Amino acid sequence: MKEILPGVFHWKTFHEGIQTYVHSCYINATDPPVLIDPRVPAQGIEWFAAYGVPRHIYLTNRHHYRHSGRFAERYGARVWCHKDGLHEFTHGEQVRGFSHGKILPGSVLALKVAALCPEETALYLPLHGGILSLGDALVRERGRLGFVPDAYMGDDPEGVKHGLRTAFRRHLREREFDHLLFAHGAPWIGGARAGLQAFLDRLER
């Protein structure tokens, strides 16, 4: 567990289901505190009680429920996913739907990404010059941005990539941010907007 910006915490855990490390975030700089794509950290679920009970949990897509149920049970946190992903939750999970473009509790703005799946969402937090939190739309490995493998992009990987590029071009035009958080990869703190711009530019050369 590391505080990467004032009131913004990041950690990674090993996900047994997909046999790799995944990343989660907790933000108590928002009012109320929120979690993004959470798994329980090594410090345990009780760690959060001392820093501000998380009241809301945001999923960047339907596949990132992870340990949300544990946080909901322990802290009464409400779990949110874009409405197009709610069909995933068939085992009694209590998940509330949102629409792209809506401002969620904690002043978190749900931005449309889609392309990869209809509910794919980027979460914009107006903190510290702007933070954009990403799910599977972009990953960061060894400091480099990239897309998930083509095998996870359905029947038209190039079409999906085009849709992702279009979505992020739009967000670059419309939002100011300096930091990127990832469900798959280490955070990019400072200069991330320029880094995303450069990544997209390289793809189009």
Residue frames as qw, qx, qy, qz and C-alpha x, y, z in Angstrom:
[[0.000, 0.889, 0.458, 0.000, 0.00, 0.00, 0.00],
 [0.457, -0.089, 0.049, 0.884, 1.54, 3.27, -1.10],
 [0.129, 0.853, 0.322, -0.391, 0.24, 6.83, -1.00],
 [0.601, 0.249, 0.402, 0.645, 1.09, 7.97, -4.52],
 [0.017, 0.511, 0.120, 0.851, -0.54, 11.41, -4.17],
 [0.151, -0.082, 0.577, -0.798, -2.03, 13.06, -1.09],
 [0.608, 0.153, 0.437, -0.646, -5.11, 11.00, -0.27],
 [0.813, 0.395, -0.264, -0.337, -4.61, 8.58, -3.19],
 [0.511, -0.448, 0.733, -0.044, -3.39, 5.06, -2.37],
 [0.730, 0.416, -0.440, -0.317, -2.33, 2.27, -4.71],
 [0.508, -0.397, 0.760, -0.076, -1.51, -1.40, -4.22],
 [0.619, 0.297, -0.605, -0.403, -1.18, -4.58, -6.23],
 [0.682, -0.217, 0.633, -0.295, -2.17, -8.16, -5.41],
 [0.017, 0.193, -0.908, -0.370, -1.80, -11.48, -7.17],
 [0.717, 0.152, 0.057, -0.678, -5.04, -12.49, -8.88],
 [0.480, -0.166, 0.862, 0.016, -5.29, -16.27, -8.76],
 [0.679, 0.513, 0.464, -0.245, -7.97, -16.41, -11.43],
 [0.611, 0.789, -0.060, -0.001, -5.86, -14.83, -14.15],
 [0.884, -0.163, 0.040, 0.437, -2.45, -15.71, -12.64],
 [0.445, 0.437, -0.015, 0.781, -1.02, -12.22, -12.66],
 [0.219, -0.370, -0.422, 0.798, -0.76, -9.10, -10.52],
 [0.030, 0.726, 0.492, 0.479, -3.55, -6.56, -10.71],
 [0.232, 0.089, -0.266, 0.931, -3.82, -3.06, -9.30],
 [0.246, -0.744, -0.620, -0.053, -6.35, -1.30, -7.07],
 [0.174, 0.346, -0.152, 0.909, -6.82, 2.21, -5.70],
 [0.323, -0.697, -0.598, 0.228, -8.36, 3.85, -2.65],
 [0.191, 0.447, 0.036, 0.873, -8.98, 7.57, -2.53],
 [0.322, -0.653, -0.592, 0.345, -9.81, 9.35, 0.72],
 [0.152, -0.180, 0.066, 0.970, -9.16, 12.77, -0.80],
 [0.279, -0.350, -0.567, -0.691, -12.71, 12.50, -2.17],
 [0.270, 0.028, 0.601, -0.752, -15.80, 13.07, -0.06],
 [0.781, -0.514, 0.341, -0.101, -16.74, 10.34, 0.68],
 [0.221, -0.519, 0.786, 0.253, -13.75, 7.96, 0.26],
 [0.856, 0.365, -0.042, -0.365, -13.96, 5.56, -2.69],
 [0.588, -0.291, 0.713, 0.249, -12.33, 2.40, -4.03],
 [0.598, 0.574, -0.313, -0.464, -11.58, 1.52, -7.66],
 [0.815, 0.283, -0.494, -0.104, -11.42, -2.12, -8.85],
 [0.304, -0.677, 0.567, -0.357, -10.48, -3.29, -5.35],
 [0.821, -0.071, -0.559, 0.095, -8.89, -6.40, -3.99],
 [0.640, -0.768, -0.002, 0.003, -8.02, -6.71, -0.31],
 [0.346, 0.764, -0.485, 0.248, -4.41, -5.56, 0.21],
 [0.636, 0.099, -0.671, 0.367, -1.74, -7.30, 2.27],
 [0.031, -0.249, 0.471, -0.846, -2.54, -4.91, 5.14],
 [0.022, -0.364, -0.905, 0.219, -6.01, -6.44, 5.41],
 [0.067, -0.653, -0.556, -0.510, -9.48, -5.05, 5.04],
 [0.430, -0.770, -0.384, 0.272, -9.36, -3.45, 8.50],
 [0.481, -0.083, 0.068, 0.870, -6.63, -1.06, 7.35],
 [0.046, 0.498, 0.410, 0.763, -9.21, 1.22, 5.76],
 [0.409, -0.757, -0.510, 0.014, -11.08, 1.89, 8.99],
 [0.504, -0.560, -0.113, 0.648, -8.25, 4.12, 10.21],
 [0.279, -0.112, 0.352, 0.886, -8.05, 6.17, 7.01],
 [0.426, 0.263, -0.009, -0.866, -11.69, 6.74, 6.15],
 [0.571, 0.194, 0.787, -0.131, -14.34, 4.10, 5.54],
 [0.018, 0.068, -0.648, -0.758, -14.86, 3.58, 1.78],
 [0.472, 0.347, 0.468, -0.661, -18.47, 4.36, 0.91],
 [0.742, 0.573, 0.029, -0.346, -18.47, 3.66, -2.82],
 [0.570, -0.245, 0.689, 0.374, -16.72, 1.18, -5.10],
 [0.536, 0.679, -0.123, -0.486, -16.32, 1.89, -8.79],
 [0.748, 0.008, 0.607, 0.269, -15.69, -0.80, -11.39],
 [0.080, 0.538, -0.425, -0.724, -14.09, 0.22, -14.66],
 [0.562, 0.119, -0.608, -0.548, -15.81, -2.77, -16.26],
 [0.850, -0.280, -0.055, -0.443, -17.88, -5.78, -15.22],
 [0.866, 0.125, -0.442, 0.197, -14.87, -8.09, -14.88],
 [0.317, 0.411, -0.488, 0.702, -13.32, -6.06, -12.04],
 [0.662, -0.618, -0.191, -0.378, -15.70, -6.91, -9.20],
 [0.410, 0.417, -0.663, 0.467, -12.74, -8.66, -7.56],
 [0.334, -0.222, -0.773, 0.491, -13.14, -8.35, -3.74],
 [0.209, -0.356, -0.088, -0.907, -15.87, -5.71, -3.86],
 [0.679, -0.450, -0.488, -0.312, -18.26, -7.97, -1.98],
 [0.646, -0.251, -0.497, 0.523, -15.92, -8.14, 0.99],
 [0.152, 0.059, -0.150, 0.975, -15.74, -4.35, 1.18],
 [0.432, -0.379, -0.343, -0.743, -19.50, -4.06, 0.79],
 [0.723, -0.423, -0.546, -0.016, -20.07, -6.51, 3.63],
 [0.573, -0.217, -0.401, 0.681, -17.48, -4.97, 5.97],
 [0.161, -0.196, -0.115, 0.960, -18.12, -1.27, 5.34],
 [0.332, 0.673, 0.571, -0.332, -21.53, -1.11, 3.69],
 [0.056, -0.436, 0.406, 0.801, -19.92, 0.30, 0.55],
 [0.692, 0.557, 0.299, -0.349, -22.11, 0.61, -2.53],
 [0.500, -0.143, 0.666, 0.535, -20.74, -1.04, -5.68],
 [0.463, 0.724, 0.067, -0.507, -21.18, 0.66, -9.06],
 [0.449, -0.056, 0.705, 0.547, -20.68, -0.53, -12.64],
 [0.283, 0.208, -0.345, -0.870, -21.87, 0.91, -15.93],
 [0.714, 0.146, 0.358, -0.583, -25.41, -0.32, -16.61],
 [0.746, 0.436, -0.392, -0.315, -24.36, -2.28, -19.71],
 [0.355, 0.364, -0.838, 0.197, -22.30, -4.59, -17.51],
 [0.523, -0.291, 0.481, -0.642, -24.92, -5.41, -14.89],
 [0.907, 0.095, -0.235, -0.336, -25.83, -8.70, -16.58],
 [0.481, 0.410, -0.725, 0.274, -22.57, -10.12, -15.21],
 [0.122, -0.269, 0.690, -0.661, -23.81, -10.12, -11.62],
 [0.695, -0.147, -0.495, -0.500, -26.02, -13.18, -11.27],
 [0.620, -0.124, -0.721, 0.282, -24.98, -14.51, -7.87],
 [0.437, -0.765, -0.453, 0.134, -26.61, -11.99, -5.59],
 [0.445, -0.081, -0.066, 0.889, -24.02, -9.23, -5.94],
 [0.043, 0.875, 0.417, -0.243, -25.58, -5.86, -5.17],
 [0.411, -0.094, 0.307, 0.853, -24.29, -3.62, -7.97],
 [0.241, 0.793, 0.339, -0.444, -25.84, -0.31, -8.97],
 [0.611, 0.408, 0.421, 0.532, -25.68, 0.92, -12.56],
 [0.055, -0.722, -0.009, 0.689, -24.53, 4.28, -13.87],
 [0.646, 0.708, 0.256, 0.126, -24.47, 5.92, -17.30],
 [0.600, 0.069, 0.103, 0.791, -21.47, 7.40, -19.03],
 [0.076, 0.562, 0.153, 0.810, -21.26, 11.14, -18.50],
 [0.567, -0.735, -0.299, -0.223, -22.66, 10.99, -14.96],
 [0.080, 0.580, -0.558, 0.588, -20.95, 12.46, -11.91],
 [0.748, -0.296, -0.594, 0.013, -20.86, 9.83, -9.18],
 [0.575, -0.816, -0.051, -0.015, -20.47, 10.30, -5.41],
 [0.684, -0.435, 0.208, 0.547, -17.08, 11.77, -4.58],
 [0.270, 0.835, -0.151, -0.456, -17.25, 13.99, -7.70],
 [0.424, -0.214, 0.791, 0.387, -16.04, 11.09, -9.85],
 [0.554, 0.523, -0.128, -0.635, -16.98, 11.51, -13.53],
 [0.722, 0.064, 0.682, 0.094, -17.72, 8.36, -15.53],
 [0.256, 0.632, -0.400, -0.612, -16.26, 8.79, -19.02],
 [0.912, 0.312, 0.176, -0.199, -17.16, 6.59, -21.96],
 [0.172, -0.519, 0.754, 0.364, -14.49, 4.35, -23.40],
 [0.864, 0.300, 0.223, -0.336, -16.54, 1.33, -24.60],
 [0.466, 0.641, -0.577, -0.200, -14.90, -0.22, -27.76],
 [0.120, 0.309, -0.930, 0.161, -13.38, -3.07, -25.73],
 [0.130, -0.427, -0.891, 0.075, -16.75, -3.80, -24.10],
 [0.082, -0.731, -0.420, -0.531, -19.87, -1.60, -23.87],
 [0.522, -0.824, -0.221, -0.010, -19.39, -0.78, -20.19],
 [0.701, 0.000, -0.134, 0.700, -15.67, 0.04, -20.31],
 [0.160, -0.958, -0.198, -0.134, -15.30, 3.27, -18.33],
 [0.490, 0.256, -0.316, 0.771, -12.55, 5.74, -17.50],
 [0.405, -0.792, -0.430, 0.156, -13.04, 7.44, -14.14],
 [0.329, 0.566, -0.083, 0.751, -12.04, 11.09, -13.93],
 [0.516, -0.672, -0.400, 0.348, -11.18, 12.59, -10.54],
 [0.213, 0.866, 0.012, 0.452, -10.65, 16.37, -10.36],
 [0.676, -0.713, 0.092, 0.162, -7.77, 16.05, -7.89],
 [0.587, -0.504, 0.412, 0.481, -4.10, 17.04, -8.08],
 [0.093, 0.500, -0.494, -0.705, -4.36, 18.45, -11.59],
 [0.792, 0.255, -0.167, -0.528, -6.67, 15.65, -12.72],
 [0.326, -0.270, 0.906, -0.008, -6.53, 11.86, -12.43],
 [0.745, 0.223, -0.325, -0.539, -7.80, 9.38, -15.02],
 [0.494, -0.265, 0.809, -0.176, -8.35, 5.82, -13.82],
 [0.587, 0.353, -0.528, -0.502, -8.42, 3.10, -16.50],
 [0.870, -0.134, 0.399, -0.258, -9.56, -0.50, -16.55],
 [0.775, 0.014, 0.561, 0.291, -8.69, -2.79, -19.46],
 [0.507, 0.850, 0.134, -0.047, -8.66, -0.13, -22.17],
 [0.401, 0.750, -0.449, 0.274, -4.97, 0.60, -21.62],
 [0.886, -0.409, -0.088, 0.199, -2.35, -1.30, -19.66],
 [0.094, 0.894, -0.416, 0.140, 1.10, -0.28, -18.50],
 [0.972, -0.148, 0.031, 0.182, 3.94, -2.77, -18.50],
 [0.705, -0.146, 0.070, 0.690, 7.51, -1.84, -17.60],
 [0.126, -0.548, -0.048, 0.826, 6.58, 1.79, -17.90],
 [0.047, 0.080, -0.599, -0.795, 5.13, 1.50, -21.40],
 [0.590, 0.273, 0.308, -0.695, 1.52, 1.96, -22.43],
 [0.108, 0.111, -0.880, -0.450, -0.21, -0.65, -24.55],
 [0.729, -0.079, -0.150, -0.663, -3.41, -2.47, -25.33],
 [0.740, -0.187, 0.615, -0.199, -4.44, -5.89, -24.08],
 [0.261, -0.172, 0.846, 0.432, -3.54, -8.75, -26.42],
 [0.403, 0.099, -0.474, -0.777, -5.60, -9.11, -29.61],
 [0.310, -0.160, -0.936, -0.053, -7.02, -12.39, -28.27],
 [0.068, -0.457, -0.677, 0.573, -9.05, -10.37, -25.75],
 [0.149, 0.356, -0.070, -0.920, -10.48, -8.03, -28.39],
 [0.673, 0.428, 0.448, -0.405, -13.02, -10.27, -30.04],
 [0.749, 0.390, 0.483, 0.231, -13.37, -10.75, -33.78],
 [0.416, 0.803, 0.126, 0.407, -12.12, -7.31, -34.84],
 [0.632, -0.466, -0.163, 0.597, -9.03, -6.29, -32.85],
 [0.335, 0.129, 0.193, 0.913, -8.13, -3.47, -35.24],
 [0.222, -0.648, -0.429, -0.589, -11.63, -2.05, -34.99],
 [0.619, -0.687, -0.342, 0.170, -11.44, -2.18, -31.20],
 [0.572, -0.247, -0.020, 0.782, -8.08, -0.39, -31.21],
 [0.114, 0.403, 0.322, 0.849, -9.47, 2.28, -33.49],
 [0.425, -0.731, -0.425, -0.323, -12.38, 2.77, -31.08],
 [0.665, -0.564, -0.226, 0.434, -10.01, 3.05, -28.12],
 [0.439, 0.020, 0.122, 0.890, -7.80, 5.56, -29.90],
 [0.095, -0.577, -0.394, -0.709, -10.85, 7.64, -30.78],
 [0.558, -0.729, -0.394, -0.036, -12.10, 7.57, -27.18],
 [0.635, -0.478, -0.113, 0.597, -8.79, 8.66, -25.71],
 [0.295, 0.272, 0.243, 0.883, -8.29, 11.36, -28.31],
 [0.280, -0.715, -0.400, -0.500, -11.62, 12.77, -27.18],
 [0.648, -0.685, -0.269, 0.196, -10.66, 12.64, -23.51],
 [0.577, -0.132, 0.035, 0.805, -7.37, 14.37, -24.27],
 [0.080, 0.470, 0.310, 0.823, -9.27, 17.18, -25.97],
 [0.429, -0.666, -0.352, -0.498, -11.88, 17.54, -23.25],
 [0.746, -0.649, -0.141, 0.043, -10.09, 16.83, -19.94],
 [0.166, 0.760, -0.519, 0.354, -7.08, 18.14, -18.12],
 [0.909, -0.414, 0.043, -0.029, -5.20, 15.49, -16.14],
 [0.110, 0.795, -0.590, 0.089, -1.66, 14.83, -15.06],
 [0.294, -0.332, 0.873, -0.202, -1.88, 11.28, -13.70],
 [0.727, 0.068, -0.508, -0.456, -3.06, 7.86, -14.88],
 [0.518, -0.279, 0.734, -0.338, -4.15, 4.95, -12.71],
 [0.533, 0.242, -0.702, -0.405, -4.41, 1.44, -14.11],
 [0.898, -0.220, 0.187, -0.333, -6.13, -1.81, -13.23],
 [0.949, 0.080, 0.122, 0.280, -3.20, -3.51, -14.97],
 [0.590, 0.462, -0.093, 0.656, 0.02, -1.65, -14.38],
 [0.431, -0.374, -0.353, 0.742, 1.77, 0.79, -12.09],
 [0.096, 0.914, 0.324, -0.223, 0.37, 4.33, -11.80],
 [0.511, 0.373, 0.134, 0.763, 1.82, 7.09, -13.95],
 [0.293, -0.829, -0.329, 0.344, 2.22, 10.07, -11.66],
 [0.098, -0.784, 0.176, 0.587, 3.03, 13.38, -13.33],
 [0.080, 0.493, -0.607, -0.618, 3.30, 13.89, -17.07],
 [0.455, 0.169, 0.874, -0.001, 0.81, 11.16, -17.90],
 [0.504, 0.732, 0.279, -0.363, -1.26, 13.30, -20.23],
 [0.243, 0.758, -0.496, -0.346, 1.76, 13.97, -22.42],
 [0.263, -0.274, 0.920, 0.093, 2.65, 10.28, -22.23],
 [0.547, 0.425, 0.698, -0.181, -0.79, 9.23, -23.44],
 [0.428, 0.820, -0.040, -0.378, -0.63, 11.80, -26.24],
 [0.046, 0.635, -0.720, -0.277, 2.76, 10.46, -27.35],
 [0.433, 0.002, 0.901, -0.028, 1.48, 6.86, -27.27],
 [0.567, 0.626, 0.479, -0.239, -1.45, 7.70, -29.52],
 [0.288, 0.835, -0.300, -0.361, 0.76, 9.68, -31.86],
 [0.187, -0.432, 0.856, 0.215, 3.14, 6.71, -32.25],
 [0.531, 0.257, 0.802, -0.099, 0.23, 4.44, -33.17],
 [0.503, 0.771, 0.322, -0.221, -0.85, 6.73, -35.97],
 [0.026, -0.723, 0.499, 0.476, 2.53, 7.24, -37.64]]
